[in-house]
Amino acid sequence: MVNNMSTPSTYDIKGIDLSDDSYTVEQSLVRNKYKAMDAAGNVVLRGKQKMLKMKEQFPFVDGNGDEVFEVNAGGIIDVAGNYVLTDSKTGEDIVILDNDYSIFQDTWKIRDASTEAKIAEINSQGALVTIARNVVPFGGWIPHKYEITDQDGTHVGNIDGQFSLKDRYEITIDDASTVPKEPIIAAAMVIDAIQGN
């Protein structure tokens, strides 16, 4: 079978190399600032939420502080909306993070920025946990769990929250042959910030 989809390398972001299969993402206690660490504990990516003219922007830098990409809200602040990931070195839009939000299920589609074809999906696991996180007082302290699937719905990885004073979660990619790692790691940080978890 011939696959017309672009290969994961099409979505590589200049200036960073996310070749590990697992990363730990941690939120700062102070505000929506995030860092992603590789398996050896080295900071490979940092991001923070900014507000510009009623739109959200998330600039990301590498471990040395060099800007590598940014994620911008497609419209006025909205829990359900879309966000565009743009390579800072080339100025090219790489992917769109598209949210289909409901109280029972939180679904993020990662789409090609040019064709809008789905290349991956991130789904919250467990309706009861999703409901509790959204409606129960202090529900945001309940660790979130997401499954990462490719465009065909095949499991490729997980995002697992951990009990902690600050949000901390593990992103594990079991099979990256059909999905791009950089947008998935960026999406994990942006999802957490957007939903105020």
Backbone as a chain_set.jsonl record, in Angstrom:
{"seq": "MVNNMSTPSTYDIKGIDLSDDSYTVEQSLVRNKYKAMDAAGNVVLRGKQKMLKMKEQFPFVDGNGDEVFEVNAGGIIDVAGNYVLTDSKTGEDIVILDNDYSIFQDTWKIRDASTEAKIAEINSQGALVTIARNVVPFGGWIPHKYEITDQDGTHVGNIDGQFSLKDRYEITIDDASTVPKEPIIAAAMVIDAIQGN", "coords": {"N": [[0.842, -1.175, 0.0], [0.609, 2.191, -0.854], [1.557, 5.094, 0.8], [0.316, 8.25, 0.883], [0.841, 10.236, 2.633], [2.905, 12.744, 4.124], [6.239, 12.154, 5.223], [7.409, 11.661, 8.657], [9.772, 13.198, 8.848], [9.288, 15.425, 7.345], [8.188, 17.18, 9.056], [10.152, 18.024, 10.718], [11.766, 20.264, 12.93], [13.814, 22.97, 12.46], [16.914, 23.367, 14.131], [16.422, 21.932, 16.464], [16.759, 18.654, 17.879], [14.914, 16.054, 18.482], [15.314, 13.161, 19.28], [15.042, 11.164, 21.172], [13.019, 8.588, 22.74], [11.459, 9.153, 24.89], [10.331, 11.803, 26.979], [10.389, 14.138, 29.664], [8.092, 16.45, 30.79], [7.746, 19.488, 32.435], [5.954, 21.81, 34.388], [6.406, 25.193, 35.4], [6.105, 26.513, 38.739], [5.219, 29.11, 38.947], [3.985, 30.353, 36.599], [2.546, 29.807, 33.308], [4.907, 28.304, 32.198], [7.116, 26.069, 30.668], [9.238, 23.168, 30.553], [11.026, 20.773, 28.68], [12.623, 17.726, 29.138], [15.211, 15.47, 28.181], [15.916, 11.89, 28.257], [18.262, 11.779, 29.725], [18.048, 13.887, 31.404], [18.649, 16.388, 30.44], [17.747, 19.697, 29.539], [15.872, 20.221, 26.744], [14.035, 21.752, 25.497], [12.166, 24.71, 25.953], [9.211, 26.461, 26.842], [6.755, 29.1, 26.91], [3.703, 30.695, 27.851], [2.27, 33.479, 26.251], [0.406, 36.526, 26.125], [-0.988, 38.231, 23.511], [-2.614, 40.88, 22.193], [-5.183, 39.758, 22.769], [-4.762, 37.204, 21.853], [-3.266, 33.98, 22.14], [0.147, 33.08, 22.5], [2.884, 30.929, 22.173], [6.109, 30.898, 22.53], [8.969, 28.891, 21.816], [12.117, 27.738, 22.949], [15.407, 26.312, 22.504], [17.65, 24.234, 24.513], [19.753, 26.001, 24.82], [18.645, 28.468, 24.741], [17.995, 29.502, 22.273], [15.625, 30.566, 19.902], [13.31, 28.302, 18.527], [10.782, 27.433, 17.608], [7.337, 28.568, 17.405], [4.043, 28.641, 18.792], [0.929, 29.68, 17.834], [-2.284, 30.991, 18.63], [-5.145, 30.441, 16.625], [-7.299, 32.116, 16.682], [-9.348, 34.347, 18.662], [-8.891, 33.966, 22.185], [-9.747, 30.759, 23.243], [-11.019, 27.794, 24.602], [-11.614, 25.624, 23.003], [-10.191, 25.366, 19.988], [-7.885, 26.304, 17.347], [-4.366, 26.005, 16.834], [-1.331, 27.171, 15.514], [1.748, 25.78, 14.661], [4.839, 27.131, 14.103], [7.916, 27.153, 12.422], [10.69, 28.777, 13.688], [13.118, 29.299, 12.474], [12.784, 29.016, 9.698], [10.373, 30.222, 9.195], [8.2, 28.866, 8.319], [4.922, 27.458, 8.492], [4.245, 24.536, 10.243], [2.601, 22.502, 11.5], [-0.891, 22.2, 12.445], [-2.565, 22.447, 15.494], [-5.421, 21.132, 16.517], [-8.281, 21.454, 18.398], [-10.87, 19.452, 19.648], [-13.052, 19.863, 21.919], [-14.74, 18.452, 24.693], [-16.755, 17.895, 27.618], [-16.517, 15.266, 28.264], [-14.538, 14.065, 26.722], [-11.341, 14.833, 25.59], [-9.921, 15.844, 22.709], [-7.228, 16.199, 20.563], [-6.226, 17.039, 17.393], [-3.468, 16.658, 15.285], [-2.495, 18.338, 12.553], [-1.412, 18.57, 9.124], [0.036, 21.599, 8.127], [-0.282, 22.665, 5.571], [-1.953, 20.954, 3.953], [-3.889, 20.241, 5.737], [-4.364, 17.65, 6.448], [-4.843, 14.975, 8.732], [-2.24, 14.003, 10.911], [-1.64, 12.943, 13.327], [-3.106, 12.144, 16.546], [-4.21, 13.185, 19.748], [-5.677, 11.92, 22.541], [-7.663, 12.251, 25.46], [-7.731, 9.923, 28.154], [-10.247, 8.028, 29.553], [-13.353, 8.885, 30.524], [-14.456, 9.557, 33.038], [-12.268, 10.556, 34.487], [-11.638, 12.768, 32.892], [-14.006, 14.291, 33.168], [-13.936, 14.755, 35.963], [-11.562, 16.246, 36.166], [-12.421, 18.578, 34.975], [-14.721, 19.519, 36.345], [-14.763, 19.022, 39.127], [-13.901, 20.528, 42.251], [-10.531, 21.527, 42.563], [-9.911, 19.721, 40.629], [-8.021, 19.911, 38.655], [-5.736, 18.958, 39.77], [-5.749, 16.29, 39.434], [-3.94, 13.836, 37.824], [-3.426, 13.933, 34.31], [-4.062, 11.76, 31.52], [-3.14, 10.808, 28.337], [-3.623, 9.316, 25.131], [-1.576, 8.778, 22.33], [-2.086, 8.637, 18.915], [-1.614, 7.534, 15.487], [-2.388, 8.739, 12.118], [-4.128, 6.771, 11.316], [-5.285, 5.865, 13.601], [-3.785, 4.11, 15.069], [-2.055, 3.076, 17.956], [0.653, 4.997, 19.159], [1.962, 6.138, 21.278], [2.098, 7.607, 24.65], [0.939, 10.118, 26.973], [1.566, 10.725, 30.18], [0.412, 11.951, 33.169], [1.701, 12.976, 36.397], [1.369, 12.824, 39.978], [2.015, 15.839, 41.533], [3.279, 18.97, 42.839], [3.649, 20.813, 40.844], [2.636, 20.646, 37.449], [3.658, 17.696, 35.929], [4.736, 15.472, 33.566], [5.108, 12.485, 31.594], [6.151, 11.913, 28.335], [5.878, 9.429, 26.084], [7.015, 7.831, 23.264], [6.212, 5.109, 21.497], [6.397, 4.147, 18.923], [7.649, 5.912, 16.464], [7.538, 5.939, 13.742], [5.523, 6.811, 12.093], [4.709, 9.269, 12.992], [5.386, 12.731, 13.816], [7.76, 13.752, 16.201], [8.419, 16.329, 17.352], [6.126, 18.145, 17.042], [4.302, 16.713, 18.665], [5.425, 16.773, 21.243], [5.468, 19.537, 21.637], [2.709, 19.977, 21.496], [1.848, 18.667, 23.827], [2.777, 20.377, 25.861], [1.428, 22.752, 25.21], [-1.285, 22.0, 25.299], [-1.614, 21.552, 28.038], [-1.223, 24.146, 29.089], [-3.232, 25.662, 27.778], [-5.582, 24.604, 28.756], [-5.435, 25.275, 31.343], [-4.435, 23.608, 33.315]], "CA": [[0.0, 0.0, 0.0], [1.382, 3.424, -0.934], [1.054, 6.099, 1.721], [0.508, 9.59, 0.324], [1.149, 11.173, 3.705], [4.288, 13.173, 4.254], [6.96, 11.4, 6.243], [7.635, 12.466, 9.852], [10.878, 14.14, 8.679], [8.721, 16.636, 6.755], [7.778, 18.041, 10.155], [11.299, 18.354, 11.554], [11.918, 21.682, 13.231], [15.234, 23.317, 12.38], [17.487, 23.863, 15.377], [16.295, 20.982, 17.571], [16.782, 17.242, 17.525], [14.205, 15.294, 19.508], [15.431, 11.787, 18.808], [14.731, 10.215, 22.239], [11.665, 8.037, 22.717], [10.685, 9.644, 26.028], [10.674, 13.125, 27.5], [9.647, 14.591, 30.831], [7.704, 17.846, 30.661], [7.449, 20.013, 33.76], [5.472, 23.183, 34.41], [6.894, 26.044, 36.473], [5.099, 26.819, 39.754], [4.813, 30.501, 38.887], [3.077, 30.659, 35.5], [2.57, 28.802, 32.255], [6.229, 28.104, 31.611], [7.345, 24.637, 30.593], [10.509, 22.689, 30.019], [11.045, 19.357, 28.312], [13.94, 17.145, 29.374], [15.408, 14.161, 27.574], [16.082, 10.788, 29.211], [19.44, 12.048, 30.558], [17.757, 15.028, 32.258], [19.043, 17.651, 29.798], [16.636, 20.498, 29.022], [15.973, 20.305, 25.285], [13.029, 22.667, 24.996], [11.445, 25.52, 26.932], [8.131, 27.227, 26.243], [5.934, 29.85, 27.856], [2.501, 31.278, 27.27], [2.202, 34.942, 26.217], [-0.859, 37.065, 25.636], [-0.78, 39.333, 22.581], [-3.844, 41.348, 21.555], [-6.241, 38.761, 22.979], [-4.412, 35.909, 21.291], [-2.217, 33.287, 22.871], [1.351, 32.733, 21.76], [3.802, 30.104, 22.938], [7.429, 30.767, 21.905], [9.784, 27.806, 22.353], [13.557, 27.85, 22.732], [16.136, 25.084, 22.809], [18.362, 24.238, 25.784], [20.681, 27.135, 24.845], [17.896, 29.716, 24.706], [17.763, 29.938, 20.894], [14.242, 30.337, 19.495], [13.213, 27.249, 17.521], [9.457, 27.504, 17.004], [6.309, 29.171, 18.237], [2.687, 28.173, 18.56], [0.023, 30.828, 17.927], [-3.717, 30.724, 18.547], [-5.718, 30.816, 15.346], [-8.323, 33.139, 16.873], [-9.471, 34.886, 20.018], [-8.716, 32.92, 23.206], [-10.86, 29.821, 23.264], [-10.562, 26.471, 25.02], [-11.663, 24.793, 21.8], [-9.739, 26.176, 18.878], [-6.731, 25.728, 16.69], [-3.094, 26.655, 17.091], [-0.41, 26.884, 14.422], [3.146, 25.65, 15.047], [5.656, 27.739, 13.054], [9.37, 27.035, 12.581], [11.269, 30.119, 13.823], [14.275, 29.463, 11.581], [12.357, 29.117, 8.3], [9.128, 30.974, 9.087], [7.16, 28.014, 7.739], [3.96, 26.774, 9.348], [4.518, 23.101, 10.137], [1.375, 21.758, 11.796], [-1.991, 22.844, 13.158], [-3.081, 21.693, 16.634], [-6.855, 21.395, 16.41], [-8.918, 20.892, 19.586], [-12.293, 19.137, 19.733], [-13.199, 19.746, 23.371], [-16.027, 18.201, 25.335], [-16.558, 17.598, 29.034], [-16.258, 13.833, 28.405], [-13.366, 13.61, 25.959], [-10.529, 15.915, 25.053], [-9.247, 15.329, 21.52], [-6.397, 17.133, 19.794], [-5.733, 16.502, 16.125], [-2.288, 17.33, 14.758], [-2.738, 18.34, 11.108], [-0.445, 19.194, 8.239], [-0.33, 23.01, 7.99], [-0.639, 22.983, 4.185], [-3.074, 20.165, 3.437], [-4.803, 20.015, 6.853], [-4.556, 16.207, 6.662], [-4.481, 14.547, 10.086], [-1.034, 13.183, 10.979], [-1.635, 12.286, 14.637], [-4.196, 12.57, 17.409], [-3.961, 13.004, 21.179], [-6.979, 11.778, 23.183], [-7.672, 11.981, 26.892], [-8.175, 8.567, 28.455], [-11.152, 7.893, 30.684], [-14.341, 9.964, 30.618], [-14.626, 9.972, 34.433], [-11.125, 11.399, 34.844], [-11.801, 14.02, 32.154], [-15.083, 15.038, 33.824], [-13.449, 15.186, 37.279], [-10.571, 17.318, 35.977], [-13.097, 19.784, 34.516], [-15.836, 20.013, 37.164], [-14.56, 18.846, 40.56], [-12.936, 21.484, 42.809], [-9.154, 21.02, 42.545], [-9.822, 18.631, 39.653], [-6.791, 20.085, 37.897], [-4.637, 18.224, 40.422], [-5.812, 14.892, 39.01], [-3.041, 13.702, 36.673], [-4.069, 13.596, 33.05], [-3.481, 10.7, 30.7], [-3.55, 10.902, 26.937], [-3.038, 8.353, 24.2], [-1.176, 9.354, 21.051], [-2.3, 7.697, 17.814], [-1.25, 8.088, 14.178], [-3.542, 9.145, 11.318], [-5.042, 5.639, 11.171], [-5.802, 5.479, 14.909], [-2.904, 3.117, 15.682], [-1.33, 3.582, 19.134], [2.087, 5.262, 18.981], [2.585, 6.608, 22.508], [1.26, 8.085, 25.756], [1.332, 11.241, 27.819], [1.107, 10.309, 31.507], [0.616, 12.917, 34.239], [2.149, 12.458, 37.681], [1.004, 13.673, 41.111], [3.117, 16.74, 41.831], [2.845, 20.35, 43.064], [3.587, 21.425, 39.524], [2.346, 19.625, 36.44], [4.819, 16.954, 35.443], [4.241, 14.303, 32.856], [6.029, 11.76, 30.73], [5.715, 11.662, 26.965], [6.577, 8.242, 25.593], [6.685, 7.462, 21.889], [6.554, 3.701, 21.302], [6.715, 3.937, 17.512], [7.582, 7.222, 15.807], [7.738, 5.781, 12.303], [4.463, 7.479, 11.33], [4.324, 10.548, 13.608], [6.495, 13.639, 14.108], [7.912, 13.939, 17.643], [8.441, 17.716, 17.801], [4.778, 18.683, 17.272], [3.634, 16.022, 19.76], [5.969, 17.306, 22.492], [4.94, 20.902, 21.732], [1.281, 19.874, 21.789], [1.679, 18.297, 25.233], [2.961, 21.583, 26.674], [0.385, 23.726, 24.878], [-2.546, 21.471, 25.81], [-1.648, 21.779, 29.485], [-1.362, 25.576, 29.343], [-4.511, 26.141, 27.261], [-6.669, 24.137, 29.597], [-5.223, 25.796, 32.687], [-4.29, 22.474, 34.222]], "C": [[0.887, 1.237, 0.0], [0.739, 4.455, -0.029], [1.369, 7.474, 1.157], [0.94, 10.602, 1.371], [2.621, 11.535, 3.684], [4.95, 12.355, 5.356], [7.172, 12.277, 7.462], [8.753, 13.49, 9.684], [10.42, 15.449, 8.032], [8.432, 17.661, 7.843], [8.927, 18.35, 11.113], [11.375, 19.861, 11.738], [13.402, 21.989, 13.255], [15.719, 23.788, 13.751], [17.297, 22.956, 16.571], [16.29, 19.561, 17.033], [16.149, 16.468, 18.671], [14.176, 13.831, 19.103], [15.178, 10.747, 19.898], [13.295, 9.709, 22.1], [10.822, 8.504, 23.898], [11.253, 10.971, 26.515], [9.824, 13.393, 28.733], [9.363, 16.068, 30.643], [7.249, 18.32, 32.039], [7.019, 21.462, 33.648], [6.088, 23.918, 35.586], [5.765, 26.284, 37.472], [4.484, 28.197, 39.553], [3.765, 30.781, 37.811], [3.201, 29.603, 34.426], [3.899, 28.798, 31.508], [6.534, 26.615, 31.711], [8.76, 24.347, 30.152], [10.363, 21.204, 29.732], [12.481, 18.873, 28.464], [14.027, 15.786, 28.709], [15.655, 13.119, 28.664], [17.26, 11.008, 30.154], [19.222, 13.243, 31.488], [18.18, 16.369, 31.69], [17.813, 18.388, 29.289], [16.845, 20.682, 27.522], [15.022, 21.333, 24.698], [12.403, 23.414, 26.158], [10.365, 26.297, 26.196], [7.391, 27.991, 27.31], [4.784, 30.5, 27.119], [2.585, 32.8, 27.363], [0.824, 35.347, 25.723], [-0.55, 38.273, 24.761], [-2.091, 39.693, 21.911], [-4.941, 40.288, 21.594], [-5.978, 37.423, 22.284], [-3.312, 35.295, 22.14], [-1.047, 32.987, 21.949], [2.264, 31.962, 22.696], [5.136, 30.027, 22.199], [8.223, 29.659, 22.594], [11.243, 28.021, 21.995], [14.207, 26.516, 23.049], [16.852, 25.231, 24.146], [19.329, 25.395, 25.935], [19.977, 28.483, 24.809], [17.646, 30.263, 23.316], [16.336, 29.592, 20.476], [14.194, 29.308, 18.37], [11.845, 27.18, 16.854], [8.511, 28.224, 17.942], [4.961, 28.6, 17.837], [1.772, 29.361, 18.809], [-1.421, 30.391, 17.796], [-4.242, 31.219, 17.212], [-6.754, 31.909, 15.468], [-8.288, 33.658, 18.289], [-9.408, 33.708, 20.993], [-9.963, 32.052, 23.31], [-10.31, 28.466, 23.681], [-10.584, 25.512, 23.837], [-11.274, 25.664, 20.623], [-8.577, 25.516, 18.18], [-5.525, 26.628, 16.89], [-2.127, 26.231, 15.993], [1.018, 26.864, 14.957], [4.004, 26.103, 13.87], [7.137, 27.602, 13.386], [9.973, 28.442, 12.609], [12.419, 30.359, 12.861], [13.842, 29.704, 10.136], [11.12, 29.99, 8.11], [7.974, 30.162, 8.529], [6.235, 27.46, 8.808], [4.14, 25.28, 9.137], [3.256, 22.28, 10.361], [0.359, 22.669, 12.463], [-2.399, 21.906, 14.286], [-4.552, 22.085, 16.754], [-7.576, 20.689, 17.549], [-10.406, 20.681, 19.383], [-12.552, 18.855, 21.205], [-14.616, 19.381, 23.751], [-15.729, 17.863, 26.791], [-16.179, 16.132, 29.238], [-14.947, 13.385, 27.781], [-12.628, 14.823, 25.429], [-9.693, 15.347, 23.914], [-8.502, 16.45, 20.819], [-5.933, 16.428, 18.535], [-4.518, 17.332, 15.71], [-2.382, 17.188, 13.245], [-1.584, 18.993, 10.356], [-0.9, 20.642, 8.001], [-0.758, 23.375, 6.576], [-1.905, 22.267, 3.738], [-4.194, 19.98, 4.456], [-5.139, 18.542, 7.06], [-4.099, 15.851, 8.074], [-3.233, 13.684, 10.032], [-0.901, 12.471, 12.32], [-2.813, 12.824, 15.435], [-3.808, 12.284, 18.849], [-5.319, 13.031, 21.861], [-6.829, 11.546, 24.671], [-8.233, 10.582, 27.112], [-9.065, 8.591, 29.688], [-12.086, 9.075, 30.836], [-14.49, 10.456, 32.054], [-13.49, 10.882, 34.884], [-11.259, 12.755, 34.166], [-12.875, 14.889, 32.803], [-14.582, 15.594, 35.156], [-12.459, 16.332, 37.147], [-11.249, 18.641, 35.635], [-14.121, 20.344, 35.494], [-15.615, 19.911, 38.672], [-13.605, 19.932, 41.074], [-11.562, 20.819, 42.939], [-8.981, 19.844, 41.584], [-8.565, 18.702, 38.815], [-5.606, 19.363, 38.502], [-4.647, 16.747, 40.041], [-4.924, 14.743, 37.78], [-3.805, 13.308, 35.41], [-3.315, 12.469, 32.349], [-4.037, 10.872, 29.299], [-2.915, 9.758, 26.165], [-2.736, 9.083, 22.904], [-1.376, 8.278, 19.984], [-1.873, 8.362, 16.504], [-2.528, 8.394, 13.391], [-4.553, 8.028, 11.127], [-5.64, 5.179, 12.491], [-4.967, 4.423, 15.611], [-2.111, 3.756, 16.817], [0.144, 3.807, 18.808], [2.756, 5.75, 20.257], [1.569, 7.092, 23.522], [1.823, 9.367, 26.343], [0.726, 10.937, 29.182], [1.455, 11.362, 32.544], [1.026, 12.225, 35.52], [1.661, 13.387, 38.782], [2.206, 14.518, 41.489], [2.538, 18.121, 42.104], [2.745, 21.103, 41.753], [3.344, 20.31, 38.517], [3.648, 19.008, 35.947], [4.28, 15.72, 34.749], [5.294, 13.76, 31.91], [5.386, 11.582, 29.361], [6.544, 10.489, 26.46], [6.086, 7.925, 24.191], [7.158, 6.028, 21.682], [6.997, 3.427, 19.871], [6.533, 5.253, 16.776], [7.717, 7.125, 14.298], [6.698, 6.538, 11.482], [4.046, 8.821, 11.916], [5.554, 11.412, 13.871], [6.579, 13.938, 15.605], [7.792, 15.393, 18.082], [7.036, 18.282, 18.017], [4.047, 18.006, 18.426], [4.122, 16.563, 21.104], [5.483, 18.742, 22.699], [3.461, 20.875, 22.124], [1.044, 19.542, 23.26], [1.805, 19.508, 26.143], [1.832, 22.57, 26.461], [-0.962, 23.282, 25.415], [-2.672, 21.795, 27.287], [-1.896, 23.249, 29.79], [-2.749, 26.089, 28.932], [-5.652, 25.789, 28.221], [-6.494, 24.527, 31.056], [-5.057, 24.721, 33.721], [-3.128, 22.659, 35.163]], "O": [[1.829, 1.315, 0.788], [-0.472, 4.67, -0.079], [2.533, 7.828, 0.972], [1.361, 11.708, 1.031], [3.47, 10.74, 3.281], [4.293, 11.921, 6.302], [7.128, 13.503, 7.351], [8.704, 14.55, 10.308], [11.096, 16.47, 8.158], [8.43, 18.865, 7.587], [8.7, 18.88, 12.201], [11.087, 20.631, 10.821], [14.163, 21.351, 13.981], [15.015, 24.522, 14.446], [17.936, 23.164, 17.603], [15.88, 19.298, 15.903], [16.777, 16.254, 19.708], [13.155, 13.32, 18.644], [15.103, 9.557, 19.592], [12.468, 10.326, 21.428], [9.61, 8.285, 23.92], [12.457, 11.223, 26.473], [8.686, 12.933, 28.832], [10.272, 16.853, 30.371], [6.475, 17.647, 32.719], [7.623, 22.249, 32.919], [6.275, 23.336, 36.655], [4.593, 26.261, 37.096], [3.342, 28.426, 39.95], [2.743, 31.399, 38.108], [3.892, 28.603, 34.616], [3.997, 29.224, 30.357], [6.24, 25.98, 32.724], [9.402, 25.152, 29.476], [9.669, 20.48, 30.446], [13.424, 19.507, 27.992], [13.051, 15.036, 28.673], [15.608, 13.434, 29.853], [17.263, 10.482, 31.267], [20.106, 13.582, 32.275], [18.086, 17.386, 32.377], [16.933, 17.782, 28.677], [17.859, 21.227, 27.086], [15.171, 21.742, 23.547], [12.139, 22.838, 27.213], [10.569, 26.74, 25.066], [7.385, 27.598, 28.477], [4.873, 30.813, 25.932], [2.926, 33.348, 28.411], [0.164, 34.603, 24.997], [0.079, 39.229, 25.216], [-2.63, 38.898, 21.141], [-5.547, 39.968, 20.572], [-6.888, 36.605, 22.149], [-2.529, 36.001, 22.775], [-1.228, 32.679, 20.771], [2.399, 32.304, 23.871], [5.293, 29.177, 21.323], [8.155, 29.509, 23.814], [11.567, 28.434, 20.882], [13.642, 25.692, 23.768], [16.683, 26.237, 24.835], [19.697, 25.747, 27.056], [20.629, 29.526, 24.843], [17.138, 31.376, 23.177], [15.886, 28.463, 20.67], [14.929, 29.411, 17.388], [11.755, 26.897, 15.659], [8.825, 28.464, 19.108], [4.761, 28.141, 16.712], [1.83, 29.982, 19.87], [-1.756, 29.54, 16.971], [-3.841, 32.276, 16.725], [-7.072, 32.57, 14.479], [-7.326, 33.439, 19.025], [-9.82, 32.596, 20.665], [-11.08, 32.55, 23.448], [-9.27, 28.031, 23.187], [-9.684, 24.687, 23.682], [-11.984, 26.618, 20.303], [-8.304, 24.333, 18.379], [-5.646, 27.837, 17.086], [-2.107, 25.068, 15.59], [1.453, 27.805, 15.622], [3.919, 25.542, 12.778], [7.559, 27.901, 14.504], [9.792, 29.214, 11.667], [12.672, 31.499, 12.471], [14.457, 30.501, 9.427], [10.843, 30.447, 7.0], [6.892, 30.698, 8.289], [6.675, 27.047, 9.88], [4.184, 24.806, 8.002], [2.881, 21.462, 9.521], [0.685, 23.742, 12.971], [-2.562, 20.706, 14.068], [-4.876, 23.233, 17.056], [-7.5, 19.466, 17.665], [-11.126, 21.602, 18.995], [-12.305, 17.749, 21.687], [-15.577, 19.925, 23.208], [-14.587, 17.579, 27.15], [-15.588, 15.782, 30.26], [-14.319, 12.438, 28.254], [-13.241, 15.738, 24.877], [-8.856, 14.47, 24.128], [-9.063, 17.504, 20.521], [-5.325, 15.359, 18.594], [-4.544, 18.561, 15.778], [-2.353, 16.079, 12.711], [-0.878, 19.851, 10.887], [-2.07, 20.889, 7.711], [-1.531, 24.317, 6.4], [-2.823, 22.892, 3.208], [-5.312, 19.61, 4.096], [-6.092, 18.218, 7.768], [-3.089, 16.364, 8.554], [-3.147, 12.754, 9.231], [-0.142, 11.51, 12.444], [-3.436, 13.817, 15.061], [-3.163, 11.278, 19.144], [-6.039, 14.027, 21.782], [-5.991, 10.758, 25.108], [-9.091, 10.115, 26.364], [-8.681, 9.111, 30.735], [-11.656, 10.157, 31.237], [-14.636, 11.658, 32.273], [-13.722, 11.868, 35.584], [-11.018, 13.785, 34.795], [-12.678, 16.092, 32.97], [-14.78, 16.774, 35.447], [-12.504, 17.285, 37.925], [-10.726, 19.708, 35.96], [-14.372, 21.549, 35.476], [-16.237, 20.66, 39.426], [-12.609, 20.232, 40.417], [-11.461, 19.673, 43.378], [-8.033, 19.068, 41.703], [-8.088, 17.683, 38.315], [-4.585, 19.171, 37.841], [-3.677, 16.031, 40.289], [-5.125, 15.446, 36.79], [-4.705, 12.468, 35.442], [-2.119, 12.26, 32.553], [-5.238, 11.057, 29.103], [-1.824, 9.292, 26.492], [-3.529, 9.899, 22.435], [-0.898, 7.153, 20.127], [-1.782, 9.587, 16.416], [-3.627, 8.317, 13.94], [-5.713, 8.293, 10.812], [-6.411, 4.221, 12.521], [-5.385, 3.889, 16.639], [-1.56, 4.847, 16.662], [0.806, 2.929, 18.254], [3.984, 5.78, 20.332], [0.359, 7.009, 23.31], [3.013, 9.661, 26.228], [-0.496, 10.896, 29.323], [2.629, 11.645, 32.784], [0.743, 11.044, 35.72], [1.546, 14.594, 38.57], [3.289, 13.991, 41.738], [1.431, 18.425, 41.658], [1.856, 21.936, 41.573], [3.786, 19.177, 38.706], [4.601, 19.705, 35.599], [3.449, 15.004, 35.308], [6.22, 14.454, 31.491], [4.237, 11.157, 29.244], [7.772, 10.56, 26.417], [4.887, 7.769, 23.961], [8.359, 5.758, 21.69], [7.861, 2.585, 19.629], [5.408, 5.666, 16.495], [7.984, 8.129, 13.638], [6.941, 6.874, 10.323], [3.126, 9.456, 11.399], [6.64, 10.89, 14.121], [5.585, 14.334, 16.214], [7.134, 15.676, 19.083], [6.771, 18.85, 19.077], [3.248, 18.651, 19.104], [3.317, 16.787, 22.008], [5.126, 19.12, 23.814], [3.018, 21.649, 22.973], [0.127, 20.087, 23.873], [1.033, 19.657, 27.09], [1.331, 23.161, 27.417], [-1.715, 24.104, 25.937], [-3.718, 22.261, 27.739], [-2.701, 23.568, 30.665], [-3.364, 26.866, 29.662], [-6.56, 26.587, 28.453], [-7.303, 24.157, 31.906], [-5.476, 24.878, 34.868], [-2.865, 21.793, 35.997]]}, "num_chains": 1, "name": "protein.A"}
